[in-house]
Amino acid sequence: MNILDAHVKDIKELGFTVLRNAVSKDEVSEILNFIRNFEYAPNELMSIKKFGMRLNNYADNVYNVVTKRPDYLNYFIEGLVGDVLRHFLNDEYYKSIPAELPNYIIRSMLARSSKEEMPYHIDSFIPYGGDYVSVMQASIFLEKSDRLRGCTTVIPRSHLSAKYAPQEQAAPEYVECEAGDVAIWDSRLWHATARNQTDNTRWALIGTFCRWYIKQGFDYPKAISDEIFKNLSVQSKIVLGYASTVPFNEFEKTEIKGSLEQLNLIKK
């Protein structure tokens, strides 16, 4: 069994897997430096807190990272991480994009450092059974993540329960990771974070990805500037949603599922 098949097997059976040493120390250091030095203006913080979601209040967060650093998307669409996400999220019937490219899209990307205990939840929105995966998350750990620092906890095989996550869990598994490890999980998996019992931060860069027809967390095709768009790879444009934008009317296109030719028609 090759390494990709082993990770696919773990996700199918357990709901999650961990890729050890998937991101180099230098790359981790660069990402962490950006996150630590990023600051919202006071009025921006007020707006974020006013409309903040319940599950985001248990940690320090930098939201919408991909619009600030679109190059970070490469960590999720290239290499073994990209192979895993394509295996589960690519639509085999999306024939207008070559099969070797991703046709899944990003729902969101944020950086998070755990503080308080986060309750158990799923991020697929809909609990359902079966082998079909609609949403996945990949977390690049930028610092040590263990029980004391409030690491992610999961309930193995709960992704097949077809139920929302109850809060009382008798035997959670602690997903302890080192900087540079990447955890990937089926978003139906019941997961949470433990309370950070230290004064240390526990930053991770978390990307949520979904099938091409699922609503994104932000309107990335509009949010990305023309200047940034010019430097994006074909893969990045697809994953940001440019190939599957909702048409304004039938004269723009007659279905949501678009082709590679559409990518450079979006920004003029």
Rosetta blueprint (number, residue, H / E / L):
1 M L
2 N L
3 I H
4 L H
5 D H
6 A H
7 H H
8 V H
9 K H
10 D H
11 I H
12 K H
13 E H
14 L H
15 G L
16 F E
17 T E
18 V E
19 L E
20 R L
21 N L
22 A L
23 V L
24 S L
25 K H
26 D H
27 E H
28 V H
29 S H
30 E H
31 I H
32 L H
33 N H
34 F H
35 I H
36 R H
37 N H
38 F L
39 E L
40 Y L
41 A L
42 P H
43 N H
44 E H
45 L H
46 M H
47 S H
48 I H
49 K H
50 K H
51 F L
52 G L
53 M L
54 R H
55 L H
56 N H
57 N H
58 Y H
59 A E
60 D E
61 N E
62 V E
63 Y L
64 N L
65 V H
66 V H
67 T H
68 K H
69 R L
70 P H
71 D H
72 Y H
73 L H
74 N H
75 Y H
76 F H
77 I H
78 E L
79 G H
80 L H
81 V H
82 G H
83 D H
84 V H
85 L H
86 R H
87 H H
88 F H
89 L H
90 N L
91 D L
92 E L
93 Y L
94 Y L
95 K L
96 S L
97 I L
98 P L
99 A L
100 E L
101 L L
102 P L
103 N L
104 Y L
105 I E
106 I E
107 R E
108 S E
109 M E
110 L E
111 A E
112 R E
113 S E
114 S E
115 K L
116 E L
117 E L
118 M E
119 P E
120 Y E
121 H E
122 I L
123 D L
124 S L
125 F L
126 I L
127 P L
128 Y L
129 G L
130 G L
131 D L
132 Y L
133 V L
134 S L
135 V E
136 M E
137 Q E
138 A E
139 S E
140 I E
141 F E
142 L L
143 E L
144 K L
145 S E
146 D L
147 R L
148 L L
149 R L
150 G L
151 C L
152 T E
153 T E
154 V E
155 I L
156 P L
157 R L
158 S H
159 H H
160 L H
161 S L
162 A L
163 K L
164 Y L
165 A L
166 P L
167 Q L
168 E L
169 Q L
170 A L
171 A L
172 P L
173 E E
174 Y E
175 V E
176 E L
177 C E
178 E L
179 A L
180 G L
181 D L
182 V E
183 A E
184 I E
185 W E
186 D E
187 S L
188 R L
189 L L
190 W L
191 H E
192 A E
193 T E
194 A L
195 R L
196 N L
197 Q L
198 T L
199 D L
200 N L
201 T L
202 R L
203 W E
204 A E
205 L E
206 I E
207 G E
208 T E
209 F E
210 C E
211 R L
212 W L
213 Y L
214 I L
215 K L
216 Q L
217 G L
218 F L
219 D L
220 Y H
221 P H
222 K H
223 A H
224 I L
225 S L
226 D H
227 E H
228 I H
229 F H
230 K H
231 N L
232 L L
233 S L
234 V H
235 Q H
236 S H
237 K H
238 I H
239 V H
240 L L
241 G L
242 Y H
243 A H
244 S H
245 T L
246 V L
247 P L
248 F L
249 N L
250 E L
251 F L
252 E L
253 K L
254 T L
255 E L
256 I L
257 K L
258 G L
259 S L
260 L H
261 E H
262 Q H
263 L H
264 N H
265 L H
266 I H
267 K L
268 K L
